[in-house]
């Protein structure tokens, strides 16, 4: 597996632990619709969270959250619409981005951006 794939899957593992520690219930990981994917679908305080996880091992080209484009958020929302069609009982929904920065000899940094909108 390529180094960037290891970083991504390792970041998603850390993200799951992060959300579980914050009392979220993880419902799905890597949920796919067509060619789109939602990294994490979780529930917390009666709301359904669609979460995009971005992980980087360097800040040379910016922080992980800088890499989440409007296009990516639109894909997240489109995938979420399909999920809600299949699971219509959810009334409160939220789109979140979890940025994970892993720098050598430093603690892992988590930055949660909640309720993202276009």
LUMVEXVEX-679391 format. One record per residue (C-alpha): residue number from 0; residue in three letters; chain; y, z, x. Coordinates in steps of 0.2 Angstrom, whole numbers, padded with zeros to 4 digits. Example, Ala and Ser with C-alpha at 12.3 -4.5 7.8 and 13.67 -1.06 7.14 Angstrom:
2
<resi = 0 | resn = ALA | chain = A | v = -0022 | w = 0039 | u = 0062>
<resi = 1 | resn = SER | chain = A | v = -0005 | w = 0036 | u = 0068>
END
This chain:
118
<resi = 0 | resn = UNK | chain = A | v = 0000 | w = 0000 | u = 0000>
<resi = 1 | resn = UNK | chain = A | v = 0017 | w = -0004 | u = 0006>
<resi = 2 | resn = UNK | chain = A | v = 0029 | w = 0010 | u = 0013>
<resi = 3 | resn = UNK | chain = A | v = 0041 | w = 0008 | u = -0002>
<resi = 4 | resn = UNK | chain = A | v = 0027 | w = 0009 | u = -0014>
<resi = 5 | resn = UNK | chain = A | v = 0021 | w = 0025 | u = -0006>
<resi = 6 | resn = UNK | chain = A | v = 0039 | w = 0031 | u = -0008>
<resi = 7 | resn = UNK | chain = A | v = 0040 | w = 0026 | u = -0026>
<resi = 8 | resn = UNK | chain = A | v = 0023 | w = 0034 | u = -0031>
<resi = 9 | resn = UNK | chain = A | v = 0027 | w = 0050 | u = -0021>
<resi = 10 | resn = UNK | chain = A | v = 0044 | w = 0051 | u = -0029>
<resi = 11 | resn = UNK | chain = A | v = 0036 | w = 0050 | u = -0046>
<resi = 12 | resn = UNK | chain = A | v = 0024 | w = 0064 | u = -0042>
<resi = 13 | resn = UNK | chain = A | v = 0038 | w = 0075 | u = -0037>
<resi = 14 | resn = UNK | chain = A | v = 0048 | w = 0070 | u = -0053>
<resi = 15 | resn = UNK | chain = A | v = 0033 | w = 0075 | u = -0064>
<resi = 16 | resn = UNK | chain = A | v = 0033 | w = 0092 | u = -0055>
<resi = 17 | resn = UNK | chain = A | v = 0052 | w = 0094 | u = -0056>
<resi = 18 | resn = UNK | chain = A | v = 0051 | w = 0091 | u = -0075>
<resi = 19 | resn = UNK | chain = A | v = 0036 | w = 0102 | u = -0078>
<resi = 20 | resn = UNK | chain = A | v = 0045 | w = 0116 | u = -0069>
<resi = 21 | resn = UNK | chain = A | v = 0060 | w = 0114 | u = -0081>
<resi = 22 | resn = UNK | chain = A | v = 0048 | w = 0115 | u = -0096>
<resi = 23 | resn = UNK | chain = A | v = 0047 | w = 0097 | u = -0101>
<resi = 24 | resn = UNK | chain = A | v = 0031 | w = 0091 | u = -0108>
<resi = 25 | resn = UNK | chain = A | v = 0025 | w = 0075 | u = -0100>
<resi = 26 | resn = UNK | chain = A | v = 0019 | w = 0063 | u = -0113>
<resi = 27 | resn = UNK | chain = A | v = 0016 | w = 0047 | u = -0102>
<resi = 28 | resn = UNK | chain = A | v = 0018 | w = 0041 | u = -0085>
<resi = 29 | resn = UNK | chain = A | v = 0021 | w = 0022 | u = -0081>
<resi = 30 | resn = UNK | chain = A | v = 0021 | w = 0017 | u = -0099>
<resi = 31 | resn = UNK | chain = A | v = 0021 | w = -0002 | u = -0100>
<resi = 32 | resn = UNK | chain = A | v = 0027 | w = -0014 | u = -0113>
<resi = 33 | resn = UNK | chain = A | v = 0026 | w = -0032 | u = -0109>
<resi = 34 | resn = UNK | chain = A | v = 0032 | w = -0033 | u = -0091>
<resi = 35 | resn = UNK | chain = A | v = 0043 | w = -0018 | u = -0092>
<resi = 36 | resn = UNK | chain = A | v = 0038 | w = 0000 | u = -0087>
<resi = 37 | resn = UNK | chain = A | v = 0045 | w = 0017 | u = -0091>
<resi = 38 | resn = UNK | chain = A | v = 0042 | w = 0029 | u = -0077>
<resi = 39 | resn = UNK | chain = A | v = 0041 | w = 0045 | u = -0087>
<resi = 40 | resn = UNK | chain = A | v = 0041 | w = 0048 | u = -0106>
<resi = 41 | resn = UNK | chain = A | v = 0043 | w = 0067 | u = -0109>
<resi = 42 | resn = UNK | chain = A | v = 0048 | w = 0079 | u = -0123>
<resi = 43 | resn = UNK | chain = A | v = 0060 | w = 0093 | u = -0121>
<resi = 44 | resn = UNK | chain = A | v = 0069 | w = 0104 | u = -0134>
<resi = 45 | resn = UNK | chain = A | v = 0064 | w = 0092 | u = -0148>
<resi = 46 | resn = UNK | chain = A | v = 0071 | w = 0077 | u = -0140>
<resi = 47 | resn = UNK | chain = A | v = 0061 | w = 0062 | u = -0132>
<resi = 48 | resn = UNK | chain = A | v = 0067 | w = 0058 | u = -0114>
<resi = 49 | resn = UNK | chain = A | v = 0064 | w = 0041 | u = -0107>
<resi = 50 | resn = UNK | chain = A | v = 0066 | w = 0043 | u = -0088>
<resi = 51 | resn = UNK | chain = A | v = 0069 | w = 0031 | u = -0074>
<resi = 52 | resn = UNK | chain = A | v = 0064 | w = 0038 | u = -0057>
<resi = 53 | resn = UNK | chain = A | v = 0072 | w = 0032 | u = -0041>
<resi = 54 | resn = UNK | chain = A | v = 0067 | w = 0038 | u = -0024>
<resi = 55 | resn = UNK | chain = A | v = 0074 | w = 0034 | u = -0006>
<resi = 56 | resn = UNK | chain = A | v = 0071 | w = 0040 | u = 0011>
<resi = 57 | resn = UNK | chain = A | v = 0088 | w = 0035 | u = 0018>
<resi = 58 | resn = UNK | chain = A | v = 0106 | w = 0034 | u = 0011>
<resi = 59 | resn = UNK | chain = A | v = 0110 | w = 0020 | u = 0022>
<resi = 60 | resn = UNK | chain = A | v = 0112 | w = 0008 | u = 0007>
<resi = 61 | resn = UNK | chain = A | v = 0118 | w = 0022 | u = -0005>
<resi = 62 | resn = UNK | chain = A | v = 0109 | w = 0035 | u = -0015>
<resi = 63 | resn = UNK | chain = A | v = 0094 | w = 0031 | u = -0026>
<resi = 64 | resn = UNK | chain = A | v = 0104 | w = 0032 | u = -0043>
<resi = 65 | resn = UNK | chain = A | v = 0116 | w = 0018 | u = -0036>
<resi = 66 | resn = UNK | chain = A | v = 0101 | w = 0006 | u = -0037>
<resi = 67 | resn = UNK | chain = A | v = 0099 | w = 0008 | u = -0056>
<resi = 68 | resn = UNK | chain = A | v = 0108 | w = -0007 | u = -0063>
<resi = 69 | resn = UNK | chain = A | v = 0114 | w = -0010 | u = -0081>
<resi = 70 | resn = UNK | chain = A | v = 0100 | w = -0023 | u = -0082>
<resi = 71 | resn = UNK | chain = A | v = 0087 | w = -0010 | u = -0078>
<resi = 72 | resn = UNK | chain = A | v = 0095 | w = 0002 | u = -0091>
<resi = 73 | resn = UNK | chain = A | v = 0094 | w = -0012 | u = -0104>
<resi = 74 | resn = UNK | chain = A | v = 0075 | w = -0014 | u = -0100>
<resi = 75 | resn = UNK | chain = A | v = 0073 | w = 0004 | u = -0101>
<resi = 76 | resn = UNK | chain = A | v = 0081 | w = 0004 | u = -0118>
<resi = 77 | resn = UNK | chain = A | v = 0071 | w = -0011 | u = -0124>
<resi = 78 | resn = UNK | chain = A | v = 0055 | w = -0003 | u = -0119>
<resi = 79 | resn = UNK | chain = A | v = 0060 | w = 0013 | u = -0127>
<resi = 80 | resn = UNK | chain = A | v = 0063 | w = 0003 | u = -0144>
<resi = 81 | resn = UNK | chain = A | v = 0045 | w = -0003 | u = -0143>
<resi = 82 | resn = UNK | chain = A | v = 0039 | w = 0015 | u = -0139>
<resi = 83 | resn = UNK | chain = A | v = 0049 | w = 0021 | u = -0154>
<resi = 84 | resn = UNK | chain = A | v = 0042 | w = 0007 | u = -0165>
<resi = 85 | resn = UNK | chain = A | v = 0024 | w = 0014 | u = -0161>
<resi = 86 | resn = UNK | chain = A | v = 0029 | w = 0032 | u = -0162>
<resi = 87 | resn = UNK | chain = A | v = 0042 | w = 0033 | u = -0176>
<resi = 88 | resn = UNK | chain = A | v = 0042 | w = 0052 | u = -0178>
<resi = 89 | resn = UNK | chain = A | v = 0055 | w = 0055 | u = -0164>
<resi = 90 | resn = UNK | chain = A | v = 0073 | w = 0057 | u = -0171>
<resi = 91 | resn = UNK | chain = A | v = 0082 | w = 0063 | u = -0155>
<resi = 92 | resn = UNK | chain = A | v = 0081 | w = 0052 | u = -0140>
<resi = 93 | resn = UNK | chain = A | v = 0089 | w = 0052 | u = -0123>
<resi = 94 | resn = UNK | chain = A | v = 0089 | w = 0040 | u = -0107>
<resi = 95 | resn = UNK | chain = A | v = 0089 | w = 0049 | u = -0091>
<resi = 96 | resn = UNK | chain = A | v = 0089 | w = 0045 | u = -0072>
<resi = 97 | resn = UNK | chain = A | v = 0081 | w = 0056 | u = -0059>
<resi = 98 | resn = UNK | chain = A | v = 0087 | w = 0052 | u = -0042>
<resi = 99 | resn = UNK | chain = A | v = 0076 | w = 0059 | u = -0027>
<resi = 100 | resn = UNK | chain = A | v = 0082 | w = 0058 | u = -0009>
<resi = 101 | resn = UNK | chain = A | v = 0070 | w = 0062 | u = 0004>
<resi = 102 | resn = UNK | chain = A | v = 0079 | w = 0064 | u = 0021>
<resi = 103 | resn = UNK | chain = A | v = 0070 | w = 0069 | u = 0037>
<resi = 104 | resn = UNK | chain = A | v = 0072 | w = 0087 | u = 0041>
<resi = 105 | resn = UNK | chain = A | v = 0081 | w = 0091 | u = 0025>
<resi = 106 | resn = UNK | chain = A | v = 0076 | w = 0098 | u = 0009>
<resi = 107 | resn = UNK | chain = A | v = 0072 | w = 0085 | u = -0005>
<resi = 108 | resn = UNK | chain = A | v = 0087 | w = 0082 | u = -0016>
<resi = 109 | resn = UNK | chain = A | v = 0085 | w = 0080 | u = -0035>
<resi = 110 | resn = UNK | chain = A | v = 0100 | w = 0073 | u = -0045>
<resi = 111 | resn = UNK | chain = A | v = 0097 | w = 0072 | u = -0064>
<resi = 112 | resn = UNK | chain = A | v = 0109 | w = 0061 | u = -0074>
<resi = 113 | resn = UNK | chain = A | v = 0106 | w = 0065 | u = -0092>
<resi = 114 | resn = UNK | chain = A | v = 0110 | w = 0054 | u = -0108>
<resi = 115 | resn = UNK | chain = A | v = 0114 | w = 0038 | u = -0099>
<resi = 116 | resn = UNK | chain = A | v = 0122 | w = 0025 | u = -0110>
<resi = 117 | resn = UNK | chain = A | v = 0129 | w = 0007 | u = -0107>
END
